[in-house]
Amino acid sequence: MTVSEALRQGARLIQSSGSDEARLEAELLLMHALKIDRVHLYERLQDELPVRAGGHYRRLLDRRLTHEPTPYIVGHKEFFGLEFEISRSALIPRPETETLVQLAIDFARDRYPDKRFTTADVGAGSGVIAVALAYELPEARVIATDVSKRALALARRNAERHGVAARIDFVEGDTLGPVAARVEIIASNLPYVTTGDWLATPPEIREWEPRRALDGGADGLRYIRKLLLQAPEKLAQNGALFAEIGDRQGATAQSLAEEAFPAAKVQIRPDLAGRDRVVCVYA
């Protein structure tokens, strides 16, 4: 069997499990089995698939066919142009969250050029927000909070991987509770999926990703409400808060933010698909 034939076979199998990205997933699994990148994969399409790598690839496909997500199988995923270690201790990062990161970066570069400032990543998970902000904003000091020790350990490894661990404090605790002093930026991707929607998610999500990183209660806003109640005492004057929300939560999230910050400018910003994605508070 050639590499090309193995790729087509893997894509067919993954597609049969309901994936709409079967070709991409097959590529990632085959690259992992062969220990090569995409460029070298395509250079070797007509080569015979080595027996050992073929066996490894089949085992990876078997895992995927039990609905284990590909990022957990290969142990990494790209986010904001950076490669992150991924494990079941944290949510798999989604591209929608890059909108939040870019908004925070744009605000920081405009408001704090060449100035030191502090940002809090609330519910850090694997650390993608904290690490991306520290990587892009060399003047930033970041506080990364999470209720999970295992998630914080994963976030720390990702920070070390990208050389920014010295500027990130990893603190275990609930929402803004561990943040002692005021910060200039609050960035947060807390759970916002409604319980009903979580129960209806595909097995790749419901059976593999941590529920407490997704399920935000009956209306999905349980933790965002808590964040907004705590934020007025934690956000510095002229600072900003950016919190990811679901695409049907814009109006409610805006009302909650305006109630918490009556004198602030509040906006709902869309993701690249044009769906409501981030509630922004400019204090």
Buried (B, 14 or more C-beta within 10 A) or exposed (E): EEBBEBBBBBBEBBBEBEBEEBBBBBBBBBBBBBEBEEEEBEEBEEEEBEEEBBEBBBEBBEBBEEBBBBBBBBEBBEBBEBEBBBBBBBBBBEEBBBBBBBBBBEBBEEBBEEEEBBBBBBBBBBBBBBBBBBBBBEEBBBBBBBBBEEBBBBBBBBBBBBEBBEBBBBBEEBBBBBBEEBBBBBBBBBBBBBBEBBEEBEEBBBEBBBBBBBBBBEBBBBBBBBBBBBBBEBBBEEBBBBBBBBBEBBEBBBEBBBEBBEEBEBBBBBBEEEBBBBBBBBB
